[in-house]
């Protein structure tokens, strides 16, 4: 497989596409199944035009693909690696906030593995 020598700019475009909360919510909805714009709009409680705009950005960034079937267009993750990226991001977020949500009461600290 041919690879560009500098992937920094394309990676930056990818992360910019992921950096918008509503757009990320659209991508999360695609992580378990392909969906139509109308389905996404209903699930997310936003206008179809808003979902379409987000999908266009995700498609341009190489994160989503579209498939026409009759009069409907279905969107899905472009590659299994996109789902892995979303799962990895979740792991990073959970690891970074885990300490913030840990109980510091003596009963929990003593019961925790490695506690005194």
Secondary structure, DSSP 8 states (H G I E B T S, - for coil): ----S--HHHHHHHHHHHTSHHHHHHHHHHTSS-EEHHHHHHHHTS-HHHHHHHHHHHHHTTSEEEEEETTEEEEEESSHHHHHHHHHHHHHHHHHHHHHHS--SHHHHHHSTT--
